[in-house]
């Protein structure tokens, strides 16, 4: 059974602080995605990383895929209240031949206080 | 382009009843996946449909079923509801089937099901 553990589970910080969220597994993924989900809404895709060691930046967000493609991190610089939400990582695994499915992480609930 | 729509947004049922949830994917998207989200278990994959065929299935009992129509709209059905079925049910669409490295999915707002 593939599991994706995220840490921390909960994070409450002040506006302007930096933070890092981790996503770890013992399984290798062909790709890994990060989503943000706001209350009452579905998750929204932020980024997809494919290559081991890959780093992608999206404004104040920096995503890194581990060299062995088993883990990933999300770093937010100078957090703002608009960053508040549930952050989910999701790993893509091969299932039954040519099909893939997404395994979602346990989630990190971030609250940024103004 | 309109996003993924799900109906109804909220639903209250009692144990033993059955329920049908509906999902309309983004225009042109032919893959539809369903997920169950609960505080305890997180987001768990139910099944994926592409071209009216179920391609993929998660570890859920047979009470959970789905189907896809020729216009790519999808429905999922839960029979003999249990209290533990209370959850947010999310539908996600993708232009192509979940294969390869890029499984970019676009989620709907979900249907909040409460079983009393």
Interface residues (C-beta under 8 A of the other chain):
Chain A: X30 X31 X33 X35 X40 X41 X42 X43 X44 X45 X48 X50 X88 X90 X92 X95 X96 X98 X99 X100 X101 X102 X103 X104 X105 X106 X107
Chain B: X4 X33 X35 X42 X43 X44 X45 X48 X55 X56 X58 X90 X92 X97 X98 X99 X100 X101 X102 X103 X104 X105 X106 X107 X108 X109 X110
